[in-house]
Amino acid sequence: MTLMSTLPAFSNPDDTTIKDILETPRTIAVVGCSPDPGRDSHQIAALLKNKGHTIIPVNPHCQEVLGEPCFANLKDIPVPVDMVD
């Protein structure tokens, strides 16, 4: 038996569920979030923050991104995370 055969089948949520996830403020960890405003990860994190989400930057090479403390990895985040990007 392989790992893939033991995992449950996945299907994407319907559009209404995705819209709710993105419109309801949540805590979102942004892995690889860059302090460089020209990088996509920075722009996505900024957009999410501007929409009311709590962002948690995850980047072992940074102390802070967008005024938020940066964590080296997901295990180090001390609060529950609703979504990982």
Backbone bond lengths (Angstrom), bond angles and torsions (degrees), N, CA, C in turn:
res aa  C-N    CA-C-N  psi(-1)  N-CA   C-N-CA  omega(-1)  CA-C   N-CA-C  phi
1 M - - - 1.436 - - 1.532 108.61 -
2 T 1.317 116.30 134.20 1.465 120.99 179.65 1.523 109.54 -98.83
3 L 1.326 115.31 165.67 1.460 120.78 177.91 1.524 110.57 -58.54
4 M 1.313 116.78 -42.10 1.463 120.47 -177.87 1.529 111.20 -62.95
5 S 1.307 117.94 -33.35 1.460 119.18 -178.76 1.522 111.87 -76.54
6 T 1.332 117.59 -15.06 1.463 120.24 179.55 1.522 112.51 -94.30
7 L 1.324 117.67 -12.99 1.454 121.03 179.36 1.522 110.45 -82.25
8 P 1.345 117.11 142.32 1.463 118.34 176.83 1.526 110.46 -67.85
9 A 1.307 115.93 152.89 1.467 120.51 178.44 1.519 109.06 -63.97
10 F 1.321 117.08 142.92 1.463 122.31 179.42 1.507 109.49 -114.66
11 S 1.319 114.98 138.99 1.458 119.72 170.09 1.522 106.97 -135.91
12 N 1.310 115.81 145.46 1.458 120.76 -179.23 1.521 110.30 -63.17
13 P 1.341 116.71 145.17 1.465 119.36 175.17 1.521 110.11 -64.55
14 D 1.333 115.39 160.19 1.465 118.94 178.02 1.533 109.42 -70.81
15 D 1.320 116.43 167.16 1.466 122.23 -175.32 1.528 112.47 -59.22
16 T 1.320 118.01 -37.57 1.464 121.09 -179.88 1.524 110.67 -64.10
17 T 1.311 117.29 -41.79 1.462 121.78 178.83 1.523 110.54 -65.26
18 I 1.315 117.18 -43.83 1.470 121.09 178.43 1.523 109.81 -61.82
19 K 1.334 117.46 -43.91 1.463 121.15 178.91 1.522 110.29 -60.52
20 D 1.333 117.34 -42.88 1.465 121.15 178.83 1.525 110.93 -62.82
21 I 1.309 117.11 -43.04 1.466 121.20 179.29 1.521 110.46 -59.19
22 L 1.320 116.95 -43.97 1.460 120.93 -175.77 1.523 113.41 -79.56
23 E 1.332 118.01 -23.61 1.458 120.34 -178.10 1.520 114.02 -95.01
24 T 1.321 117.96 -19.82 1.458 121.66 179.84 1.522 108.27 -90.82
25 P 1.339 117.34 123.58 1.471 118.73 -179.76 1.530 111.84 -55.71
26 R 1.302 114.11 131.29 1.456 121.68 -177.79 1.518 109.13 -141.24
27 T 1.315 114.90 172.03 1.458 121.01 174.16 1.521 107.39 -96.35
28 I 1.328 115.61 119.37 1.463 121.14 -174.07 1.522 109.67 -123.21
29 A 1.326 116.32 122.71 1.458 121.41 173.72 1.526 107.80 -85.62
30 V 1.330 116.48 128.93 1.462 121.24 -179.61 1.526 107.53 -110.16
31 V 1.330 115.32 98.81 1.461 121.51 -177.06 1.527 109.57 -72.87
32 G 1.335 115.44 131.09 1.457 120.76 -179.41 1.513 112.90 80.19
33 C 1.314 117.20 15.91 1.462 121.07 -178.60 1.529 110.04 -59.56
34 S 1.306 115.59 128.75 1.462 121.65 -175.28 1.527 110.98 -102.93
35 P 1.333 116.88 145.40 1.468 119.84 173.89 1.534 112.49 -76.67
36 D 1.335 117.01 -8.05 1.463 122.73 -178.19 1.533 109.89 -82.22
37 P 1.347 118.66 112.89 1.463 121.10 -178.77 1.533 114.33 -58.66
38 G 1.319 117.65 -17.26 1.457 120.65 178.84 1.522 113.76 -82.09
39 R 1.311 117.12 -10.28 1.474 120.67 -178.54 1.526 110.76 -87.36
40 D 1.324 115.88 144.66 1.465 120.83 -179.61 1.522 112.03 -58.21
41 S 1.337 117.37 -40.58 1.464 119.86 -177.41 1.527 111.25 -61.66
42 H 1.314 117.28 -36.51 1.470 121.68 177.45 1.527 110.11 -68.35
43 Q 1.313 116.04 -44.94 1.463 120.44 -178.33 1.526 111.62 -64.56
44 I 1.324 117.37 -40.24 1.467 121.30 178.12 1.520 110.05 -65.19
45 A 1.343 116.99 -45.19 1.462 120.57 179.09 1.527 110.58 -61.63
46 A 1.332 117.48 -41.34 1.462 121.42 179.23 1.530 110.69 -63.70
47 L 1.325 117.22 -42.65 1.463 121.25 178.03 1.522 110.83 -61.23
48 L 1.333 116.44 -46.90 1.462 120.20 179.87 1.525 111.04 -61.42
49 K 1.324 116.60 -42.74 1.467 120.97 179.26 1.526 110.38 -63.73
50 N 1.321 117.27 -43.17 1.466 121.32 179.12 1.526 112.55 -64.85
51 K 1.330 116.87 -24.59 1.470 121.71 178.48 1.529 111.74 -85.57
52 G 1.347 117.06 1.11 1.455 119.98 175.79 1.516 115.67 102.37
53 H 1.323 116.70 -1.64 1.463 119.51 178.34 1.527 110.00 -76.56
54 T 1.314 116.22 151.94 1.453 121.47 170.04 1.515 106.30 -88.32
55 I 1.320 117.13 121.83 1.465 119.02 179.43 1.518 109.05 -105.27
56 I 1.315 114.04 144.63 1.456 121.51 175.72 1.527 106.84 -125.12
57 P 1.334 116.41 104.02 1.464 119.25 178.89 1.531 110.43 -68.43
58 V 1.320 115.63 138.46 1.465 121.60 176.71 1.521 107.25 -123.53
59 N 1.337 114.58 108.77 1.457 120.97 -179.25 1.528 107.05 -162.27
60 P 1.335 117.67 115.95 1.464 119.90 -176.54 1.527 114.26 -67.51
61 H 1.324 117.41 -9.16 1.463 121.02 -176.30 1.525 113.31 -102.58
62 C 1.341 118.20 5.21 1.462 121.63 -176.98 1.522 110.74 -128.30
63 Q 1.325 115.15 152.48 1.459 121.45 174.34 1.527 111.04 -96.44
64 E 1.354 115.65 -32.73 1.454 120.68 -174.51 1.528 109.52 -154.54
65 V 1.327 116.03 141.80 1.465 121.83 174.08 1.532 107.15 -139.11
66 L 1.315 116.58 131.03 1.466 123.01 179.35 1.532 111.63 55.10
67 G 1.331 116.04 34.76 1.453 120.56 178.66 1.516 114.95 76.75
68 E 1.322 116.89 7.39 1.462 122.17 -179.56 1.521 109.54 -110.93
69 P 1.343 117.61 141.51 1.468 118.91 176.80 1.521 110.68 -63.98
70 C 1.313 115.39 141.23 1.454 121.92 -177.70 1.529 108.95 -99.99
71 F 1.305 116.78 142.02 1.456 122.33 178.23 1.524 109.33 -112.46
72 A 1.328 115.12 147.35 1.460 120.42 -176.43 1.524 112.21 -70.58
73 N 1.327 117.17 -31.63 1.463 120.61 -179.91 1.527 109.13 -156.58
74 L 1.319 116.34 170.16 1.466 121.31 -177.12 1.524 111.88 -63.19
75 K 1.322 117.80 -33.92 1.464 120.93 -178.99 1.523 112.50 -62.97
76 D 1.318 118.35 -26.46 1.462 122.28 -176.40 1.531 114.02 -81.10
77 I 1.317 117.86 -11.13 1.466 121.01 -177.81 1.532 108.49 -71.46
78 P 1.356 117.17 122.76 1.455 120.14 -173.51 1.535 115.67 -86.89
79 V 1.322 117.21 1.40 1.473 120.76 -178.90 1.527 109.27 -123.51
80 P 1.336 117.15 158.86 1.461 119.12 176.80 1.532 111.51 -63.24
81 V 1.309 116.66 141.42 1.466 123.68 179.09 1.527 107.75 -114.37
82 D 1.333 115.98 130.73 1.463 120.34 -179.84 1.523 113.37 -84.04
83 M 1.338 115.18 -31.72 1.470 118.93 -175.38 1.510 108.90 -151.26
84 V 1.318 116.48 146.85 1.455 122.38 175.87 1.517 107.88 -117.09
85 D 1.334 115.23 129.28 1.467 121.15 178.03 1.505 107.55 -114.55
